[in-house]
Amino acid sequence: CQDWRAVYPVVAVTDPVGPNSGMIRVVRGGSFSFDARDSRSADRDLRATPDEQSDHIGFRLAK
């Protein structure tokens, strides 16, 4: 995911658009080394800076 971290709006929004820039990106999903409750697509982590590297961040190809 390439979304910049932002605070959710107070009111409900249809098809929200996040900020165009920022300091921290949203990381979605889990890793094989996470606990079961954190190994899901709804899991969020807010610590990823654009230049950060991690063994726990990546993507999976599926057919």
PDB file as gemmi writes it, atoms N, CA and C in Angstrom:
CRYST1    1.000    1.000    1.000  90.00  90.00  90.00 P 1                      
ATOM      1  N   CYS A   1       0.842  -1.174   0.000  1.00  0.00           N  
ATOM      2  CA  CYS A   1       0.000   0.000   0.000  1.00  0.00           C  
ATOM      3  C   CYS A   1       0.891   1.242   0.000  1.00  0.00           C  
ATOM      4  N   GLN A   2       0.467   2.243  -0.694  1.00  0.00           N  
ATOM      5  CA  GLN A   2       1.254   3.470  -0.772  1.00  0.00           C  
ATOM      6  C   GLN A   2       0.561   4.653  -0.106  1.00  0.00           C  
ATOM      7  N   ASP A   3      -0.425   4.395   0.752  1.00  0.00           N  
ATOM      8  CA  ASP A   3      -1.162   5.477   1.396  1.00  0.00           C  
ATOM      9  C   ASP A   3      -0.327   6.137   2.485  1.00  0.00           C  
ATOM     10  N   TRP A   4      -0.374   7.460   2.509  1.00  0.00           N  
ATOM     11  CA  TRP A   4       0.249   8.199   3.597  1.00  0.00           C  
ATOM     12  C   TRP A   4      -0.657   8.123   4.811  1.00  0.00           C  
ATOM     13  N   ARG A   5      -0.080   8.102   5.988  1.00  0.00           N  
ATOM     14  CA  ARG A   5      -0.850   8.020   7.216  1.00  0.00           C  
ATOM     15  C   ARG A   5      -1.589   9.332   7.430  1.00  0.00           C  
ATOM     16  N   ALA A   6      -2.867   9.239   7.804  1.00  0.00           N  
ATOM     17  CA  ALA A   6      -3.681  10.415   8.086  1.00  0.00           C  
ATOM     18  C   ALA A   6      -4.711  10.049   9.149  1.00  0.00           C  
ATOM     19  N   VAL A   7      -5.198  11.029   9.852  1.00  0.00           N  
ATOM     20  CA  VAL A   7      -6.237  10.825  10.852  1.00  0.00           C  
ATOM     21  C   VAL A   7      -7.569  10.642  10.125  1.00  0.00           C  
ATOM     22  N   TYR A   8      -8.375   9.675  10.583  1.00  0.00           N  
ATOM     23  CA  TYR A   8      -9.687   9.474   9.975  1.00  0.00           C  
ATOM     24  C   TYR A   8     -10.558  10.695  10.204  1.00  0.00           C  
ATOM     25  N   PRO A   9     -11.417  11.047   9.216  1.00  0.00           N  
ATOM     26  CA  PRO A   9     -12.330  12.177   9.407  1.00  0.00           C  
ATOM     27  C   PRO A   9     -13.359  11.855  10.494  1.00  0.00           C  
ATOM     28  N   VAL A  10     -13.906  12.897  11.104  1.00  0.00           N  
ATOM     29  CA  VAL A  10     -14.890  12.725  12.174  1.00  0.00           C  
ATOM     30  C   VAL A  10     -16.202  12.185  11.625  1.00  0.00           C  
ATOM     31  N   VAL A  11     -16.562  12.579  10.416  1.00  0.00           N  
ATOM     32  CA  VAL A  11     -17.819  12.131   9.805  1.00  0.00           C  
ATOM     33  C   VAL A  11     -17.531  11.069   8.744  1.00  0.00           C  
ATOM     34  N   ALA A  12     -18.543  10.264   8.435  1.00  0.00           N  
ATOM     35  CA  ALA A  12     -18.396   9.222   7.418  1.00  0.00           C  
ATOM     36  C   ALA A  12     -18.151   9.852   6.048  1.00  0.00           C  
ATOM     37  N   VAL A  13     -17.246   9.241   5.280  1.00  0.00           N  
ATOM     38  CA  VAL A  13     -16.900   9.738   3.953  1.00  0.00           C  
ATOM     39  C   VAL A  13     -16.973   8.577   2.973  1.00  0.00           C  
ATOM     40  N   THR A  14     -17.591   8.804   1.819  1.00  0.00           N  
ATOM     41  CA  THR A  14     -17.629   7.793   0.769  1.00  0.00           C  
ATOM     42  C   THR A  14     -16.417   7.972  -0.125  1.00  0.00           C  
ATOM     43  N   ASP A  15     -15.674   6.891  -0.361  1.00  0.00           N  
ATOM     44  CA  ASP A  15     -14.489   6.903  -1.212  1.00  0.00           C  
ATOM     45  C   ASP A  15     -13.492   7.985  -0.782  1.00  0.00           C  
ATOM     46  N   PRO A  16     -12.984   7.900   0.442  1.00  0.00           N  
ATOM     47  CA  PRO A  16     -12.064   8.932   0.938  1.00  0.00           C  
ATOM     48  C   PRO A  16     -10.732   8.933   0.192  1.00  0.00           C  
ATOM     49  N   VAL A  17     -10.129  10.084   0.145  1.00  0.00           N  
ATOM     50  CA  VAL A  17      -8.814  10.247  -0.475  1.00  0.00           C  
ATOM     51  C   VAL A  17      -7.862  10.737   0.607  1.00  0.00           C  
ATOM     52  N   GLY A  18      -6.730  10.087   0.740  1.00  0.00           N  
ATOM     53  CA  GLY A  18      -5.748  10.476   1.747  1.00  0.00           C  
ATOM     54  C   GLY A  18      -4.887  11.623   1.269  1.00  0.00           C  
ATOM     55  N   PRO A  19      -3.936  12.038   2.103  1.00  0.00           N  
ATOM     56  CA  PRO A  19      -3.054  13.142   1.737  1.00  0.00           C  
ATOM     57  C   PRO A  19      -2.112  12.767   0.593  1.00  0.00           C  
ATOM     58  N   ASN A  20      -1.625  13.772  -0.134  1.00  0.00           N  
ATOM     59  CA  ASN A  20      -0.709  13.562  -1.257  1.00  0.00           C  
ATOM     60  C   ASN A  20       0.733  13.343  -0.812  1.00  0.00           C  
ATOM     61  N   SER A  21       1.053  13.694   0.427  1.00  0.00           N  
ATOM     62  CA  SER A  21       2.410  13.512   0.935  1.00  0.00           C  
ATOM     63  C   SER A  21       2.354  13.347   2.444  1.00  0.00           C  
ATOM     64  N   GLY A  22       3.483  13.020   3.028  1.00  0.00           N  
ATOM     65  CA  GLY A  22       3.538  12.843   4.470  1.00  0.00           C  
ATOM     66  C   GLY A  22       4.885  12.292   4.897  1.00  0.00           C  
ATOM     67  N   MET A  23       4.971  11.874   6.153  1.00  0.00           N  
ATOM     68  CA  MET A  23       6.209  11.338   6.712  1.00  0.00           C  
ATOM     69  C   MET A  23       6.162   9.819   6.852  1.00  0.00           C  
ATOM     70  N   ILE A  24       4.969   9.267   7.090  1.00  0.00           N  
ATOM     71  CA  ILE A  24       4.829   7.840   7.385  1.00  0.00           C  
ATOM     72  C   ILE A  24       3.766   7.224   6.488  1.00  0.00           C  
ATOM     73  N   ARG A  25       4.066   6.055   5.936  1.00  0.00           N  
ATOM     74  CA  ARG A  25       3.106   5.325   5.113  1.00  0.00           C  
ATOM     75  C   ARG A  25       2.406   4.260   5.948  1.00  0.00           C  
ATOM     76  N   VAL A  26       1.202   3.907   5.533  1.00  0.00           N  
ATOM     77  CA  VAL A  26       0.440   2.850   6.189  1.00  0.00           C  
ATOM     78  C   VAL A  26       0.902   1.511   5.634  1.00  0.00           C  
ATOM     79  N   VAL A  27       1.198   0.569   6.516  1.00  0.00           N  
ATOM     80  CA  VAL A  27       1.566  -0.786   6.107  1.00  0.00           C  
ATOM     81  C   VAL A  27       0.385  -1.682   6.448  1.00  0.00           C  
ATOM     82  N   ARG A  28      -0.125  -2.403   5.452  1.00  0.00           N  
ATOM     83  CA  ARG A  28      -1.274  -3.283   5.667  1.00  0.00           C  
ATOM     84  C   ARG A  28      -0.848  -4.729   5.535  1.00  0.00           C  
ATOM     85  N   GLY A  29      -1.520  -5.592   6.277  1.00  0.00           N  
ATOM     86  CA  GLY A  29      -1.260  -7.022   6.185  1.00  0.00           C  
ATOM     87  C   GLY A  29      -0.302  -7.481   7.265  1.00  0.00           C  
ATOM     88  N   GLY A  30       0.054  -8.742   7.202  1.00  0.00           N  
ATOM     89  CA  GLY A  30       0.915  -9.316   8.224  1.00  0.00           C  
ATOM     90  C   GLY A  30       2.089 -10.032   7.607  1.00  0.00           C  
ATOM     91  N   SER A  31       2.732 -10.847   8.402  1.00  0.00           N  
ATOM     92  CA  SER A  31       3.906 -11.589   7.979  1.00  0.00           C  
ATOM     93  C   SER A  31       3.813 -12.998   8.533  1.00  0.00           C  
ATOM     94  N   PHE A  32       4.506 -13.918   7.902  1.00  0.00           N  
ATOM     95  CA  PHE A  32       4.505 -15.292   8.397  1.00  0.00           C  
ATOM     96  C   PHE A  32       5.085 -15.380   9.800  1.00  0.00           C  
ATOM     97  N   SER A  33       5.857 -14.401  10.204  1.00  0.00           N  
ATOM     98  CA  SER A  33       6.459 -14.435  11.536  1.00  0.00           C  
ATOM     99  C   SER A  33       5.606 -13.729  12.594  1.00  0.00           C  
ATOM    100  N   PHE A  34       4.435 -13.199  12.200  1.00  0.00           N  
ATOM    101  CA  PHE A  34       3.535 -12.548  13.153  1.00  0.00           C  
ATOM    102  C   PHE A  34       2.636 -13.585  13.816  1.00  0.00           C  
ATOM    103  N   ASP A  35       2.018 -13.207  14.928  1.00  0.00           N  
ATOM    104  CA  ASP A  35       0.987 -14.039  15.531  1.00  0.00           C  
ATOM    105  C   ASP A  35      -0.198 -14.134  14.576  1.00  0.00           C  
ATOM    106  N   ALA A  36      -1.028 -15.158  14.746  1.00  0.00           N  
ATOM    107  CA  ALA A  36      -2.165 -15.389  13.847  1.00  0.00           C  
ATOM    108  C   ALA A  36      -3.087 -14.177  13.766  1.00  0.00           C  
ATOM    109  N   ARG A  37      -3.352 -13.507  14.880  1.00  0.00           N  
ATOM    110  CA  ARG A  37      -4.291 -12.371  14.849  1.00  0.00           C  
ATOM    111  C   ARG A  37      -3.737 -11.196  14.044  1.00  0.00           C  
ATOM    112  N   ASP A  38      -2.411 -11.126  13.874  1.00  0.00           N  
ATOM    113  CA  ASP A  38      -1.791 -10.036  13.124  1.00  0.00           C  
ATOM    114  C   ASP A  38      -1.472 -10.419  11.681  1.00  0.00           C  
ATOM    115  N   SER A  39      -1.706 -11.660  11.304  1.00  0.00           N  
ATOM    116  CA  SER A  39      -1.420 -12.122   9.934  1.00  0.00           C  
ATOM    117  C   SER A  39      -2.691 -12.071   9.102  1.00  0.00           C  
ATOM    118  N   ARG A  40      -3.215 -10.889   8.920  1.00  0.00           N  
ATOM    119  CA  ARG A  40      -4.450 -10.700   8.159  1.00  0.00           C  
ATOM    120  C   ARG A  40      -4.379  -9.370   7.423  1.00  0.00           C  
ATOM    121  N   SER A  41      -5.163  -9.257   6.371  1.00  0.00           N  
ATOM    122  CA  SER A  41      -5.106  -8.055   5.537  1.00  0.00           C  
ATOM    123  C   SER A  41      -5.571  -6.809   6.271  1.00  0.00           C  
ATOM    124  N   ALA A  42      -6.382  -6.954   7.309  1.00  0.00           N  
ATOM    125  CA  ALA A  42      -6.887  -5.797   8.047  1.00  0.00           C  
ATOM    126  C   ALA A  42      -5.883  -5.259   9.065  1.00  0.00           C  
ATOM    127  N   ASP A  43      -4.788  -5.963   9.291  1.00  0.00           N  
ATOM    128  CA  ASP A  43      -3.777  -5.504  10.242  1.00  0.00           C  
ATOM    129  C   ASP A  43      -3.113  -4.240   9.707  1.00  0.00           C  
ATOM    130  N   ARG A  44      -2.844  -3.275  10.572  1.00  0.00           N  
ATOM    131  CA  ARG A  44      -2.216  -2.011  10.171  1.00  0.00           C  
ATOM    132  C   ARG A  44      -0.988  -1.746  11.026  1.00  0.00           C  
ATOM    133  N   ASP A  45       0.004  -1.118  10.442  1.00  0.00           N  
ATOM    134  CA  ASP A  45       1.198  -0.684  11.149  1.00  0.00           C  
ATOM    135  C   ASP A  45       1.536   0.697  10.606  1.00  0.00           C  
ATOM    136  N   LEU A  46       1.831   1.628  11.468  1.00  0.00           N  
ATOM    137  CA  LEU A  46       2.039   3.015  11.033  1.00  0.00           C  
ATOM    138  C   LEU A  46       3.493   3.447  11.104  1.00  0.00           C  
ATOM    139  N   ARG A  47       4.430   2.502  11.125  1.00  0.00           N  
ATOM    140  CA  ARG A  47       5.822   2.865  11.349  1.00  0.00           C  
ATOM    141  C   ARG A  47       6.670   2.911  10.094  1.00  0.00           C  
ATOM    142  N   ALA A  48       6.137   2.761   8.929  1.00  0.00           N  
ATOM    143  CA  ALA A  48       6.955   2.632   7.719  1.00  0.00           C  
ATOM    144  C   ALA A  48       7.253   3.985   7.084  1.00  0.00           C  
ATOM    145  N   THR A  49       8.514   4.373   7.116  1.00  0.00           N  
ATOM    146  CA  THR A  49       8.932   5.559   6.383  1.00  0.00           C  
ATOM    147  C   THR A  49       9.283   5.119   4.963  1.00  0.00           C  
ATOM    148  N   PRO A  50       9.253   6.014   3.989  1.00  0.00           N  
ATOM    149  CA  PRO A  50       9.502   5.616   2.595  1.00  0.00           C  
ATOM    150  C   PRO A  50      10.839   4.920   2.361  1.00  0.00           C  
ATOM    151  N   ASP A  51      11.844   5.199   3.170  1.00  0.00           N  
ATOM    152  CA  ASP A  51      13.155   4.581   2.962  1.00  0.00           C  
ATOM    153  C   ASP A  51      13.399   3.366   3.869  1.00  0.00           C  
ATOM    154  N   GLU A  52      12.393   2.938   4.613  1.00  0.00           N  
ATOM    155  CA  GLU A  52      12.541   1.820   5.545  1.00  0.00           C  
ATOM    156  C   GLU A  52      12.566   0.484   4.816  1.00  0.00           C  
ATOM    157  N   GLN A  53      13.433  -0.405   5.278  1.00  0.00           N  
ATOM    158  CA  GLN A  53      13.478  -1.775   4.777  1.00  0.00           C  
ATOM    159  C   GLN A  53      13.165  -2.705   5.933  1.00  0.00           C  
ATOM    160  N   SER A  54      12.472  -3.803   5.640  1.00  0.00           N  
ATOM    161  CA  SER A  54      12.102  -4.741   6.689  1.00  0.00           C  
ATOM    162  C   SER A  54      11.885  -6.119   6.100  1.00  0.00           C  
ATOM    163  N   ASP A  55      12.230  -7.137   6.859  1.00  0.00           N  
ATOM    164  CA  ASP A  55      11.940  -8.507   6.449  1.00  0.00           C  
ATOM    165  C   ASP A  55      10.451  -8.811   6.547  1.00  0.00           C  
ATOM    166  N   HIS A  56       9.696  -7.942   7.193  1.00  0.00           N  
ATOM    167  CA  HIS A  56       8.272  -8.172   7.418  1.00  0.00           C  
ATOM    168  C   HIS A  56       7.388  -7.404   6.442  1.00  0.00           C  
ATOM    169  N   ILE A  57       7.973  -6.657   5.525  1.00  0.00           N  
ATOM    170  CA  ILE A  57       7.200  -5.878   4.556  1.00  0.00           C  
ATOM    171  C   ILE A  57       7.496  -6.418   3.167  1.00  0.00           C  
ATOM    172  N   GLY A  58       6.463  -6.710   2.420  1.00  0.00           N  
ATOM    173  CA  GLY A  58       6.656  -7.235   1.075  1.00  0.00           C  
ATOM    174  C   GLY A  58       5.313  -7.458   0.406  1.00  0.00           C  
ATOM    175  N   PHE A  59       5.293  -8.339  -0.567  1.00  0.00           N  
ATOM    176  CA  PHE A  59       4.035  -8.652  -1.229  1.00  0.00           C  
ATOM    177  C   PHE A  59       4.068 -10.100  -1.677  1.00  0.00           C  
ATOM    178  N   ARG A  60       2.904 -10.635  -1.957  1.00  0.00           N  
ATOM    179  CA  ARG A  60       2.788 -12.020  -2.389  1.00  0.00           C  
ATOM    180  C   ARG A  60       2.026 -12.046  -3.704  1.00  0.00           C  
ATOM    181  N   LEU A  61       2.523 -12.795  -4.654  1.00  0.00           N  
ATOM    182  CA  LEU A  61       1.834 -12.989  -5.924  1.00  0.00           C  
ATOM    183  C   LEU A  61       0.947 -14.217  -5.811  1.00  0.00           C  
ATOM    184  N   ALA A  62      -0.268 -14.108  -6.280  1.00  0.00           N  
ATOM    185  CA  ALA A  62      -1.200 -15.241  -6.245  1.00  0.00           C  
ATOM    186  C   ALA A  62      -1.913 -15.326  -7.579  1.00  0.00           C  
ATOM    187  N   LYS A  63      -2.176 -16.536  -7.999  1.00  0.00           N  
ATOM    188  CA  LYS A  63      -2.867 -16.731  -9.269  1.00  0.00           C  
ATOM    189  C   LYS A  63      -4.249 -17.269  -9.026  1.00  0.00           C  
TER     190      LYS A  63                                                      
END                                                                             
